[in-house]
Amino acid sequence: MTVTREEMATKVDVTDWFSLRAHLERGGVIVIDNLLDLVEVALKVANDDSKAIEGWITAGQIGKPTAQQIEKWDAEKGKQFLCLIVSPFVLVQEKLPESG
């Protein structure tokens, strides 16, 4: 069953780092670069588009969180993320401060 972009977009949520830690322990957290569209990446993952995914991994735009990122996020109480669950993964993107 193919998921549409509109359906995927309705599943985007905001969560904090504390809530994501349980998924980190099982290796399910995938960090998505802010230059990428979270919904677009989730669609590619859901549809198993390995060519696109491999390109992003090679470019360093998606991957598991680094030790430095984890340490930084642990220190930032209430750090917010956009997240999208594409089982078994939780795709996350740092929520940037609102500009203006």
C-alpha positions in Angstrom: 0.0 0.0 0.0 1.5 3.3 -1.1 1.3 6.2 1.3 0.6 9.6 -0.3 2.6 12.8 0.5 -0.6 14.3 2.0 -1.1 11.3 4.3 2.5 11.4 5.4 2.4 15.1 6.1 -0.5 14.7 8.5 1.7 12.4 10.6 4.5 14.9 11.3 4.7 15.6 15.0 6.8 17.6 17.4 8.5 15.8 20.3 11.4 16.4 22.7 14.7 14.7 23.0 13.8 12.9 26.2 10.9 11.2 24.4 13.2 10.1 21.6 15.9 8.5 23.9 14.0 5.2 24.1 14.0 4.9 20.3 17.7 5.8 20.4 18.5 2.9 22.7 17.0 0.4 20.1 18.8 2.1 17.2 15.6 3.4 15.6 16.4 7.2 15.5 17.4 8.5 12.1 18.5 12.2 11.9 17.4 14.1 8.7 19.4 17.1 7.7 17.4 20.3 7.8 18.1 21.0 4.1 15.9 18.0 3.3 12.1 17.8 3.4 11.2 15.4 6.3 8.0 14.2 4.5 9.9 13.6 1.3 12.5 11.5 3.1 9.8 9.6 5.0 8.1 8.8 1.7 11.3 7.4 0.2 11.9 5.3 3.3 8.3 4.0 3.3 8.5 3.1 -0.4 12.0 1.6 0.1 13.7 3.9 -2.5 17.2 2.6 -1.7 18.8 4.7 -4.4 17.6 8.0 -2.9 18.3 6.9 0.6 21.9 5.7 -0.2 22.5 9.1 -1.9 21.5 11.0 1.2 23.5 8.7 3.4 26.6 9.1 1.2 26.1 12.9 1.3 25.8 12.8 5.1 22.3 14.1 5.0 20.7 11.2 6.9 22.0 8.8 9.4 22.1 7.7 13.0 22.8 10.5 15.6 26.5 11.0 16.3 27.9 10.8 19.9 28.4 14.6 19.7 24.8 15.2 18.7 23.6 12.9 21.5 25.8 14.7 24.1 24.6 18.1 22.8 20.9 17.1 22.9 21.2 15.6 26.3 22.5 18.9 27.6 19.7 20.9 26.0 16.7 20.4 28.2 13.5 20.3 26.2 15.2 20.2 22.8 12.5 20.0 20.2 12.4 17.9 17.1 10.0 17.3 14.2 9.4 13.6 13.9 7.8 11.1 11.6 7.5 7.4 12.4 8.2 5.1 9.5 8.3 1.8 11.3 10.8 0.6 12.6 12.4 4.0 12.3 11.7 7.4 13.9 12.9 10.1 11.5 13.8 13.3 13.3 14.8 16.8 12.3 16.1 19.4 14.7 13.4 22.0 15.2 15.0 25.3 14.4 14.2 28.4 16.4 11.5 30.5 14.7 13.2 33.3 12.7 11.8 36.8 12.9 
